[in-house]
Amino acid sequence: MSPTPNKRILLNAFSMNCVSHHQHGLWVREDTRQLEYTQIDPWIELAQILEKGCFDALFLADVVGVYDNYKGGPETSIIEGMQVPANDPSMLVSAMAHATENIGFAYTSSVYQAHPFTFARQMSTLDHLTKGRIAWNIVTSYLRNAGFNYGLGGLPEHNKRYDLADEYLEVTYKLWEGSWEDDAVLADRKRGIYADPAKIHKINHVGKHFDVAGPHLSEPSPQRTPLLFQAGSSTRGRSFAAKHAECIFILESKEMLQGPGNVIEDIRNQARLLGRNPDDILFFQGITPVVGSTESEAKAKEAEYIEQFSEEGALAHFSGSMGIDMEAGDLDQPLDSMDPKYMRGFVQSMIKSSSDQKKTFRDLFRTRLAGQFLTGAPEQIADALQKWQQLGVDGFNLVYSVTPGSFSDFIDGVVPILQQKGLVQSEYSPGPLREKIFGTPRLTNRHVASEYRK
Ligand SMILES: Cc1cc2nc3c(=O)[nH]c(=O)nc-3n(C[C@H](O)[C@H](O)[C@H](O)COP(=O)(O)O)c2cc1C
């Protein structure tokens, strides 16, 4: 896949409103602010740091259940602070937006956690309050406990979750795109007319999972539909992404990205068949940068992180993600005998990407859980990112080891080099998040949501 010359690399910071997100065990360090996750100040400061580094967005992961199958229960997750407790990411956004002007905020919301009518209204409200800097990471949930939390008697079957998500998206598109016409709001003080009823429409959605009359309760916001993120690379996940996603979060190896039918080529081909342009979709690779002023300083830091990394936390994480109790499973069995049930796309690609299928899962998971360590002096990291770009990656979701330190190190060391090379932006372009990234504030008429416009 050849990159467009001079195309800029996009940068997101990846975090979660919890103690231990990905690099488990490191929250105990003095140089990380993970223990302050319940406070607003560290989040505001993080957003400001990222904006100083001209990052495109802060990307907030989320789950709506506990990882409760490692050793048959949630105890390890609780001890490790491993995504439990987990506070609602959406609540952080207005405060961070108030303290910044340009950075975007992508947060995760499962199609099982909120009725689409409620969710569409929350998103529209945030799109107004942030002046169009909001993005949605669409997820279908993978935790069994999430299913039990929403009265589903456990997690619905994989493809059924995507079927429901398709309908969920249809409802939200109808509300965001089709309910209020652009000129519905008059705000006419002289005549005392706020809005024109003839230009506001019910949606009258009647479907398998949802019946929603409408109209939408929010007037059109800068982006209408928030910028759409998605992760999930199973066959069904890929076709869902080709239809809906604008930005896709991947955790791939370089080998996988060079192979035939790789996730980028595949999704772009599918998107083309649906009438979209290949560059209507951007791919963000997850990486874990460890930046030092010299290579050896960076290597020493990485060694310290790996030493402190909690294998127990990681096993609880993986057990929940895969739907397999890793205690019961033999960690020392070869990769080619694993049977990933739930987070299929990701686990399968992770396993396939290992050059040696006879390696054990234990060998693999220490360094791959958080994406991939990218360790070195700033110049080395900048060169490595450029190589990823040459493989067709459009941007990166940076996973922290310590926060905000991992991001500050990257911004102080690597960003100026990338800026000098013209590979990342040195200032923000105007407008809402979608306009900053794709040049237009609203979804184009190539996107399926446009079918619902009046
Ligand atoms: C890099 C990455 C990040 C993800 N982040 C979240 C998340 O924050 N919350 C969540 O519920 N699911 C998350 N997921 C899970 C996916 O949304 C999806 O449900 C899962 O990968 C199963 O889909 P698949 O079988 O199509 O791969 C993530 C997946 C990947 C690969």
The ligand as a Tripos MOL2 file, in Angstrom:
@<TRIPOS>MOLECULE
LIG
   31    33     1     0     0
SMALL
NO_CHARGES

@<TRIPOS>ATOM
      1 C1         -7.4180   -1.8070   19.6830 C.3       1 LIG1
      2 C2         -8.7750   -2.1510   20.1980 C.ar      1 LIG1
      3 C3         -9.3820   -1.3080   21.1340 C.ar      1 LIG1
      4 C4        -10.6440   -1.6190   21.6290 C.ar      1 LIG1
      5 N1        -11.2360   -0.8170   22.5560 N.ar      1 LIG1
      6 C5        -12.4290   -1.1860   23.0840 C.ar      1 LIG1
      7 C6        -13.0420   -0.4610   24.1310 C.ar      1 LIG1
      8 O1        -12.5350    0.5610   24.5990 O.2       1 LIG1
      9 N2        -14.2100   -0.9200   24.6360 N.ar      1 LIG1
     10 C7        -14.8270   -2.0470   24.1720 C.ar      1 LIG1
     11 O2        -15.8900   -2.4060   24.6620 O.2       1 LIG1
     12 N3        -14.2760   -2.7310   23.1480 N.ar      1 LIG1
     13 C8        -13.1040   -2.3320   22.6350 C.ar      1 LIG1
     14 N4        -12.5440   -3.0840   21.6510 N.ar      1 LIG1
     15 C9        -13.2770   -4.2610   21.1720 C.3       1 LIG1
     16 C10       -13.8710   -4.0640   19.7870 C.3       1 LIG1
     17 O3        -14.6980   -2.9480   19.7230 O.3       1 LIG1
     18 C11       -14.6610   -5.3090   19.3640 C.3       1 LIG1
     19 O4        -15.8310   -5.4510   20.1320 O.3       1 LIG1
     20 C12       -13.8790   -6.5530   19.5480 C.3       1 LIG1
     21 O5        -12.6080   -6.3650   18.9940 O.3       1 LIG1
     22 C13       -14.5950   -7.7170   18.8970 C.3       1 LIG1
     23 O6        -14.8080   -7.4340   17.5620 O.3       1 LIG1
     24 P1        -14.1440   -8.2890   16.4150 P.3       1 LIG1
     25 O7        -14.5090   -9.6630   16.7300 O.co2     1 LIG1
     26 O8        -14.7880   -7.7490   15.1650 O.co2     1 LIG1
     27 O9        -12.6620   -8.0440   16.4450 O.co2     1 LIG1
     28 C14       -11.2850   -2.7720   21.1550 C.ar      1 LIG1
     29 C15       -10.6720   -3.5860   20.2010 C.ar      1 LIG1
     30 C16        -9.4380   -3.2990   19.7280 C.ar      1 LIG1
     31 C17        -8.8090   -4.2020   18.7280 C.3       1 LIG1
@<TRIPOS>BOND
     1     1     2 1
     2     2     3 ar
     3     2    30 ar
     4     3     4 ar
     5     4     5 ar
     6     4    28 ar
     7     5     6 ar
     8     6     7 ar
     9     6    13 1
    10     7     8 2
    11     7     9 ar
    12     9    10 ar
    13    10    11 2
    14    10    12 ar
    15    12    13 ar
    16    13    14 ar
    17    14    15 1
    18    14    28 ar
    19    15    16 1
    20    16    17 1
    21    16    18 1
    22    18    19 1
    23    18    20 1
    24    20    21 1
    25    20    22 1
    26    22    23 1
    27    23    24 1
    28    24    25 2
    29    24    26 1
    30    24    27 1
    31    28    29 ar
    32    29    30 ar
    33    30    31 1
@<TRIPOS>SUBSTRUCTURE
     1 LIG1         1 GROUP 0 **** ****
